[in-house]
Amino acid sequence: MRLPPAFLERMGGLLGSELERFVESFAEPRSRALRVNPQKTDVEELRRLLGVELRPLPWGELGFEIVGEAPGLGSHPAHLAGLFYLQEPSSLSVAEIVRPEPGWRIADVAAAPGGKTSHLASLVGDGGLVLANEVRPARLAVLHENVDRWGSPSVVTAGLSLEALAAAVEEPFDAVVLDAPCTGEALFRRDPKLVREWSAGAVRGAARRQAGLLADAAMIVRPGGVLVYSTCSFELEENEQNVAGFLARNPDWSLEDAVLFEGLRPGCRVNGYATDLTARLWPHQGPGEGQFVARLRRSEQADAGGRPGRPSRRRDGSRSVAVARLWRQFAERVVPDLAAADDRLVVRGDSILLAPERSPGVAPDALARAGTPLGTARPGRFEPAHALATSLLGRLVGPRVSWTADDPRLRGYLRGETVPSPGPDGWVLVCYERWGIGWGRRTGGVIKNFFPRRLRVHGPQAY
């Protein structure tokens, strides 16, 4: 890979004698990592299921570097059931630097594809809440797929510009995470197109956009709350200089130490601000492509902002009542833990969702999804949502089949095929070992496949 000379000159000013080793790292194989879903499994069980060596990463207890070749993990049943999330090693540091307390409300304001969202959901627990926002519809769809697979009941989503999201917030958040769009220099090994598109002008343009996003993100942090800003760029303009500029414009904010783990290095000090409290990960110094992270704290005396809360209307109209009734009939048979959760039901058209325990503190009409999808009313029946199969919402006690990874019936199901299965007619939870992976509808000894088409596994992608 031939890196732009102007980029190398900039990096030489930051790295000095380490520049040569930094450049060499771009020719080395990329390291890969995964994050364990602690609500579903642990690392020892995951090692057994996947048959791979997993080396702990220094940042946090949930992230592990994948050692050696491990093809097909993205299509492995353990991944499709949400037991782990494949994630770039450096980016795993961001949620850990937030250091959220259980029960916090957090906004992940540039959330796709969902790595940080699902990580934060694990950290805040079911009593907390994560609002995941993604303005681009195609990326929002991917975010939904990953959130559904992870199974956390504490996530809601929005698809707004950050400015519009700030206007919709009624209760500021305990923490906001802005993993800002950037020049993506840490992704050069993964995407050579980014190398061709790089220029000093692109860096300046990214820095300007990031400054605006930082200002909008700060508006929805409560007094005393935390704002974590990160990029996958190495540029001073996009990183420390942006943080210093933000502090200069906002005297009620201060910088806290983000160099919390082994392998993180202090950022550069600029403009007299203590930006060496920011953290950098470099690809030649440890696993991962590189990351910049800053942790900012809003003063307790700052103006609280936000707007008066408005009650959310869960249901209205006879159609909504009918949808809720079909859901309740299904839930009493299949997931009785939720059959009486009427106060948390959200009906939109023919679909029904379960809201998190905590209110999102956002105008209801601003949300793309106000909770976990439960299913959809069809003529004469209720069709359960894929998210319900993989969720952690309650005990799924109805009919089920359970297959191991090497069972041809599970392989056929994941390809979208009908599968022979004796038993009574009706909805069946299809499980990989003890974890739900999707739904089928048994008719005459055959399970009709309801595994989402976009997730089906074919050809060389198969595990």
C-alpha positions in Angstrom: 0.0 0.0 0.0 1.3 3.4 -1.0 0.4 6.0 1.6 0.0 9.7 0.6 3.3 11.6 1.1 1.4 14.5 2.8 -0.1 12.0 5.2 3.3 10.5 6.0 4.7 14.0 6.6 1.9 14.7 9.1 2.4 11.4 10.9 6.1 12.0 11.0 5.5 15.1 13.0 3.5 13.1 15.6 5.5 9.9 15.7 9.1 10.9 15.0 11.4 7.8 15.1 8.3 5.5 15.3 7.1 6.5 11.8 8.8 3.6 10.0 7.2 1.0 12.3 3.9 2.8 11.9 4.1 2.5 8.1 5.2 -1.1 8.3 2.1 -2.0 10.3 -0.1 -1.2 7.2 1.4 -4.2 5.4 0.7 -6.6 8.3 -2.5 -8.7 8.6 -5.3 -7.0 10.5 -6.1 -8.2 13.9 -9.6 -9.2 14.7 -11.6 -9.3 17.9 -15.0 -10.2 19.3 -17.0 -9.1 22.3 -18.8 -11.6 24.5 -22.5 -11.1 25.3 -22.4 -11.5 29.1 -26.2 -12.0 29.3 -26.0 -15.0 27.1 -22.7 -16.8 27.6 -19.1 -16.4 28.9 -15.7 -16.6 27.2 -15.0 -20.2 28.2 -18.2 -21.5 26.7 -17.6 -19.4 23.6 -14.1 -20.9 23.1 -15.7 -24.3 23.2 -18.4 -23.4 20.8 -16.2 -21.7 18.2 -13.0 -23.8 18.6 -10.8 -20.7 18.5 -8.2 -19.1 20.7 -9.3 -15.9 22.3 -6.8 -13.6 23.9 -8.1 -10.9 26.4 -7.8 -7.3 25.3 -6.4 -4.8 27.8 -9.5 -2.6 27.6 -12.4 -4.1 29.5 -13.5 -7.6 30.4 -15.7 -8.4 27.4 -13.3 -8.0 24.4 -11.0 -10.7 23.1 -8.5 -10.8 20.2 -9.1 -13.7 17.8 -5.8 -15.6 17.5 -5.1 -17.3 14.2 -7.3 -18.2 11.3 -11.0 -18.4 12.1 -13.1 -18.2 8.9 -16.8 -18.1 8.9 -17.4 -16.6 12.3 -19.9 -14.1 10.9 -22.2 -16.9 9.8 -21.7 -19.2 12.8 -24.8 -20.0 14.7 -23.3 -18.5 17.9 -23.0 -15.2 16.1 -26.5 -15.4 14.6 -27.9 -16.1 18.1 -26.1 -13.0 19.5 -23.5 -14.7 21.7 -20.8 -12.4 20.4 -20.2 -9.4 18.3 -17.3 -9.2 15.8 -15.7 -5.8 16.4 -12.5 -4.0 15.5 -10.2 -4.3 18.6 -9.4 -0.6 19.0 -13.1 0.5 18.9 -13.8 -1.7 21.9 -12.1 0.9 24.0 -14.7 3.6 23.4 -17.6 2.2 25.5 -15.2 1.2 28.3 -13.9 4.8 28.5 -17.5 6.0 29.0 -17.4 4.0 32.3 -21.2 4.0 32.6 -22.9 3.1 35.8 -25.7 0.5 35.7 -29.0 2.2 35.0 -27.6 5.2 33.1 -29.3 6.7 30.0 -26.9 6.9 27.2 -27.2 8.3 23.6 -25.0 6.8 20.9 -25.5 9.5 18.3 -23.7 8.0 15.3 -24.4 4.4 16.1 -24.3 2.2 13.1 -23.4 -0.6 12.7 -24.1 -1.2 16.4 -20.9 -2.3 18.1 -20.8 0.5 20.6 -24.6 0.4 21.1 -24.6 -3.2 22.1 -21.5 -2.8 24.2 -23.1 0.1 26.1 -26.3 -1.9 26.5 -24.3 -4.7 28.3 -22.7 -2.1 30.6 -25.9 -0.2 31.6 -28.0 -3.4 32.1 -31.7 -3.8 31.7 -32.4 -1.0 34.1 -30.6 1.5 31.9 -31.3 2.8 28.4 -29.3 3.3 25.2 -30.7 5.5 22.4 -28.9 4.6 19.2 -29.2 7.2 16.4 -28.2 6.7 12.8 -29.2 9.2 10.1 -28.7 7.0 7.0 -31.6 4.6 6.5 -29.5 1.8 5.0 -27.1 1.9 8.0 -30.1 2.2 10.4 -31.4 -1.1 9.0 -28.0 -2.8 9.7 -28.0 -1.3 13.2 -31.5 -2.8 13.8 -30.2 -6.3 12.7 -27.3 -6.1 15.1 -29.3 -4.8 18.0 -31.9 -7.5 17.5 -29.3 -10.2 17.4 -27.7 -8.9 20.6 -31.1 -9.1 22.4 -30.9 -6.3 24.9 -34.3 -4.9 26.0 -32.7 -1.5 26.9 -32.2 -0.1 23.3 -34.4 2.3 21.3 -33.4 3.8 18.0 -33.8 7.0 16.0 -32.9 8.1 12.5 -32.4 11.8 12.8 -29.8 14.4 12.1 -28.0 15.2 15.3 -29.5 18.7 15.3 -33.0 17.2 15.0 -32.3 14.7 17.7 -31.1 17.4 20.1 -34.4 19.3 19.4 -36.4 16.1 20.3 -34.7 15.4 23.6 -36.9 16.1 26.6 -34.5 14.8 29.3 -30.7 15.2 28.9 -28.6 12.0 29.0 -26.1 10.8 31.6 -23.7 10.2 28.8 -23.5 10.8 25.1 -21.1 8.9 22.7 -20.1 10.6 19.4 -18.0 8.3 17.3 -17.7 11.0 14.6 -17.5 10.5 10.9 -13.9 11.1 9.9 -11.3 10.6 7.3 -10.9 6.9 8.5 -7.2 6.8 8.4 -7.2 3.8 10.8 -9.2 1.9 8.2 -6.7 2.3 5.4 -5.7 -1.4 5.6 -9.4 -2.4 5.3 -10.5 0.0 2.6 -7.9 1.2 0.0 -10.6 3.6 -1.4 -10.0 5.7 1.8 -6.3 6.1 0.9 -7.2 7.3 -2.6 -9.7 9.8 -1.2 -7.4 11.2 1.5 -6.3 14.8 1.2 -5.4 17.7 3.5 -8.7 19.3 2.4 -10.7 16.2 3.4 -9.1 16.4 6.8 -10.1 20.1 7.2 -13.6 19.4 6.0 -14.0 16.5 8.4 -12.8 18.6 11.3 -15.3 21.3 10.6 -18.2 18.8 10.5 -17.0 17.1 13.7 -16.9 20.5 15.5 -20.6 21.0 14.6 -21.5 17.5 15.7 -19.7 18.0 19.0 -21.6 21.2 19.7 -24.9 19.4 19.0 -24.0 16.3 21.1 -23.1 18.5 24.1 -26.6 20.0 24.1 -28.1 16.7 25.2 -25.8 15.9 28.1 -27.1 16.5 31.6 -25.2 18.7 34.1 -22.5 16.6 35.5 -22.8 14.1 32.6 -20.2 12.7 30.3 -19.5 13.2 26.5 -17.1 10.7 24.9 -15.8 11.8 21.5 -13.9 9.4 19.3 -12.6 9.0 15.7 -10.7 6.5 13.8 -8.4 9.2 12.4 -4.8 10.0 13.5 -5.1 13.7 12.6 -4.5 16.5 15.2 -7.2 18.6 13.5 -9.9 15.9 13.8 -8.8 14.9 17.3 -7.0 17.0 19.9 -7.5 20.3 18.1 -11.2 19.7 17.9 -11.3 18.9 21.6 -9.3 22.0 22.5 -11.6 24.2 20.3 -14.7 22.7 22.0 -13.2 23.5 25.5 -12.4 27.0 24.4 -16.0 27.6 23.3 -17.5 25.9 26.3 -16.0 26.9 29.6 -18.5 24.8 31.6 -16.9 21.6 30.2 -13.6 19.9 31.3 -11.4 17.1 30.1 -11.0 13.9 32.1 -8.4 11.2 31.8 -9.2 8.7 29.1 -5.8 6.9 29.3 -7.4 4.1 31.4 -6.0 0.9 30.0 -2.7 -0.7 29.0 -2.0 0.0 25.4 -3.5 3.4 25.3 -1.2 6.4 24.9 -1.8 10.0 25.9 -2.8 12.4 23.1 -0.9 15.4 22.1 -1.1 18.7 24.1 -2.3 21.6 21.9 -3.3 25.2 22.5 -2.5 25.1 26.2 -5.3 22.6 27.0 -4.6 19.3 28.8 -5.4 17.3 25.7 -2.7 14.8 26.8 -5.6 13.4 28.9 -7.1 12.1 25.6 -6.2 8.6 24.5 -4.7 7.3 21.3 -4.3 3.7 20.0 -1.7 3.2 17.3 -1.7 0.2 15.0 2.1 -0.4 15.5 1.8 -0.6 19.2 -1.0 -3.1 19.9 -4.0 -4.9 18.4 -6.3 -2.9 16.3 -6.4 -0.3 13.6 -6.2 2.7 15.8 -8.5 5.0 17.7 -8.7 8.4 19.3 -10.9 8.9 22.4 -11.7 11.9 24.6 -13.8 12.0 27.8 -15.4 15.3 28.6 -17.4 16.2 31.7 -20.1 18.9 31.9 -20.2 21.1 35.0 -22.8 20.3 37.6 -23.7 24.0 37.5 -24.5 24.1 33.8 -28.0 24.9 32.6 -29.9 21.6 32.4 -31.4 22.3 29.0 -33.9 19.9 27.6 -37.7 20.4 27.4 -40.6 19.3 29.6 -41.4 15.7 29.2 -44.6 14.6 27.4 -46.4 11.4 28.1 -46.0 8.7 25.4 -49.3 7.4 24.0 -48.8 3.6 23.8 -52.0 2.7 22.0 -55.1 4.3 20.6 -57.9 3.2 18.4 -59.7 -0.1 18.0 -57.0 -1.4 15.6 -54.3 -1.0 18.2 -56.4 -2.8 20.8 -56.9 -5.7 18.4 -53.1 -5.9 17.7 -52.4 -5.9 21.5 -55.0 -8.6 22.0 -53.4 -10.9 19.4 -50.0 -10.3 21.0 -51.4 -11.2 24.4 -52.9 -14.4 23.2 -49.6 -15.4 21.6 -47.6 -14.3 24.7 -49.7 -16.3 27.2 -48.7 -19.5 25.3 -45.1 -18.7 24.4 -43.7 -15.9 26.6 -45.9 -15.6 29.7 -43.4 -13.3 31.5 -44.5 -10.6 29.1 -48.2 -11.3 28.8 -49.2 -8.7 31.4 -46.7 -6.0 30.3 -49.4 -3.7 29.0 -47.9 -0.5 30.3 -44.8 -1.0 28.1 -46.5 -2.0 24.9 -46.1 0.3 21.9 -48.3 -0.3 18.8 -47.4 1.1 15.5 -49.7 0.1 12.7 -49.9 -3.7 12.7 -46.7 -4.1 14.7 -46.1 -4.1 18.4 -43.0 -3.4 20.4 -42.0 -3.6 24.1 -40.5 -0.4 25.5 -37.5 -0.5 27.9 -38.1 -0.2 31.6 -36.6 3.4 31.5 -38.2 6.1 29.5 -36.0 7.3 26.6 -36.7 10.9 27.5 -37.2 11.7 23.8 -40.4 12.8 22.0 -42.1 9.5 21.0 -42.6 10.5 17.3 -38.8 11.1 17.0 -38.0 7.4 17.5 -37.6 4.9 14.7 -38.1 2.0 17.1 -39.4 2.6 20.6 -38.3 -0.8 21.9 -37.8 -4.4 21.0 -40.1 -5.7 18.2 -42.5 -8.4 19.4 -44.3 -9.1 16.2 -47.0 -8.2 13.7 -50.7 -8.8 13.4 -51.6 -10.8 10.3 -55.1 -11.8 9.2 -56.3 -14.2 11.9 -53.0 -14.7 13.6 -49.9 -13.1 15.3 -46.5 -13.4 13.6 -43.6 -13.1 16.1 -40.7 -10.9 15.3 -37.2 -12.3 14.7 -36.0 -10.0 17.5 -38.2 -11.8 20.0 -36.5 -15.1 19.2 -33.0 -13.7 20.1 -34.1 -11.3 22.8 -33.5 -11.4 26.5 -37.0 -10.1 27.3 -38.4 -13.1 29.1 -38.7 -16.9 29.2 -39.8 -18.4 25.9 -41.6 -21.5 27.0 -43.5 -22.6 23.9 -42.7 -25.4 21.4 -39.0 -25.4 20.4 -36.4 -27.5 18.5 -32.8 -27.4 19.5 -29.9 -28.3 17.2 -26.1 -28.2 17.4 -24.0 -26.3 14.9 -23.1 -29.4 12.9 -26.7 -30.7 12.7 -27.9 -30.6 9.0 -31.3 -29.4 10.1 -29.8 -26.2 11.5 -27.7 -25.7 8.5 -30.8 -26.1 6.3 -32.8 -23.8 8.4 -30.1 -21.1 8.2 -30.1 -21.5 4.4 -33.9 -20.7 4.4 -35.1 -24.3 3.8 -38.1 -26.1 5.2 -37.0 -28.7 7.8 -38.7 -32.0 8.8 -39.9 -31.8 12.4 -42.5 -34.1 13.9 -44.9 -32.5 16.5 -48.0 -30.3 16.8 -48.7 -27.5 14.4 -47.9 -23.9 15.3 -45.1 -21.6 16.0 -41.8 -23.2 17.0 -38.7 -21.4 18.4 -35.6 -22.7 16.6 -32.6 -22.9 18.9 -28.9 -23.2 18.4 -28.2 -25.4 21.5 -30.0 -23.4 24.2 -30.2 -20.0 22.5 -33.1 -18.8 20.3 -32.0 -18.1 16.7 -35.3 -17.7 14.8 -38.8 -18.8 14.2 -40.5 -21.5 12.2 -44.1 -22.5 11.8 -44.7 -26.2 11.9 -47.4 -27.6 9.6 -47.8 -31.4 9.0 -44.5 -32.4 10.4 -42.5 -29.7 8.5 -41.2 -26.4 9.8 -41.8 -23.5 7.4 -38.9 -21.2 7.5 -39.2 -17.7 9.0 -35.5 -16.9 9.3 -35.0 -13.5 7.7 -33.9 -13.6 4.1 -31.2 -11.0 4.6 -29.5 -13.1 7.3 -29.6 -16.5 5.5 -26.2 -18.3 5.0 -25.2 -19.6 1.6 -22.1 -20.9 -0.2 -18.6 -20.0 0.9 -19.9 -17.7 3.8 -21.2 -20.8 5.6 -19.5 -21.8 8.8 
